């Protein structure tokens, strides 16, 4: 990754940081989707230089960086134009070369809890042709009354405990179904760069971005 631009969020007493992350990243996500290739691979990676998953300091801070191998990719993405409606709350730098002196590299990866009730309910809704609200609140039969009494007869997804994930997240709205979900983001440090593609969220399970 040889070029980047930096986005700084500017919250105020009326507009909080978490709200801004939701609005800003929703626009970035739309752009990432548009720039995916035929195999759903993205060329732009996101870094969060103030990412913290350390107890009480859990959060993403107020900055993110968009990285690409060439300047033309970031020019085509046109981040300032995509964030124009939020110009009072966002500062976007020009495109710059990545510095020669680096702190290292990092992988920013999406984490999806397997037991998330909304995620399970969405899957149930797709399989049974119902909407998400119905799937969350309907009673799902687990067994017939005469079967193994060690198992409950039924349950509801909305009664499931939501998982506790000790990672910073951004609350987003699904482009397909419209429902709200949490995009949990983990960070893993690396000593050497690893090339690869990025998702429609600018994240990857293997590809690194520079840290500085």
ABEGO torsion letter per residue (X at the ends): XABBBBBBBBBBAABBAAAAAAAAAAAAAAAAAAABBAAGBBABBBBBAABBABEAABEAEABBBBBBABAAAAAAAGAAAAAAAAAAABBBBBBBBBBABBAEBBBBBBBBBAABAAAAAAAAAAAAGBBAAAAAABBBBABBAABBAABBABBBAAABBBBBBBBBBBBBBBAAAGBBBBBBBBBBBBABBBBEBBBAAGBBAABBBBBX
